[in-house]
Amino acid sequence: MQSSLIESSHFNPARRTFIKSAIALTASVSVYGGQKSENEILNVIRNGTAYKIPFMRNGKIEEDGYNDLCRIFADIRAGVAVQMDPDLFLVLSKAQKWLSDNQINRPIILTSGYRTEHTNAAIEGAAFNSMHLYGKAADIRMEGIPADYLARLLRLCGGAGIGIYSSFVHVDTWKERAWRG
């Protein structure tokens, strides 16, 4: 049997680099998953608008940045913002920082943050007691990052609930569990 070169995204050199980097992440879990860094910045796109928000300085929540993120993660259908769980922002920031440290600079594309009960009820397949209702969840994606890899990275960076869907990854800070939607 003669082997041939397979041209597909599974054998893309950039993908191999990403996979090698993901393996390295496993070895550095304590650096990203268990420790809060001094300064945290979140680079987010919501409804086509890009934001780069510093929300932690010198190991403490920076109030203006935190409040800006809460507004960005608001229920846009209802126009309601709440105080989001700062740990959610830390998980997202750590995942983004790890990618950046490995020369993968991508904003987080936020598809859903906080949801009111009315908005949650209107979303097909949304859990009755969704963590979105409590400001502890986000549905995100990142251009060029496969959902499976993004989900693993979010878990290693401290994400608890991880759901993989066709067009996004759900991450929350409630309790550890995983699913496919």
Stockholm file with secondary structure:
# STOCKHOLM 1.0

chainA/1-181         MQSSLIESSHFNPARRTFIKSAIALTASVSVYGGQKSENEILNVIRNGTAYKIPFMRNGKIEEDGYNDLCRIFADIRAGVAVQMDPDLFLVLSKAQKWLSDNQINRPIILTSGYRTEHTNAAIEGAAFNSMHLYGKAADIRMEGIPADYLARLLRLCGGAGIGIYSSFVHVDTWKERAWRG
#=GR chainA/1-181 SS CCCCCCCSGGGCHHHHHHHHHHHHHHHTHHHHHSCCCSCEEEEEEETTEEEEEEEEETTEECHHHHHHHHHHTSBTTTTBCCCCCHHHHHHHHHHHHHHHHTTCCCCEEEEECCCCHHHHHHSTTCCTTCGGGGTCEEEEECTTCCHHHHHHHHHHTTCCEEEECSSCEEEESSSCEEEEC
#=GC SS_cons         CCCCCCCSGGGCHHHHHHHHHHHHHHHTHHHHHSCCCSCEEEEEEETTEEEEEEEEETTEECHHHHHHHHHHTSBTTTTBCCCCCHHHHHHHHHHHHHHHHTTCCCCEEEEECCCCHHHHHHSTTCCTTCGGGGTCEEEEECTTCCHHHHHHHHHHTTCCEEEECSSCEEEESSSCEEEEC
//
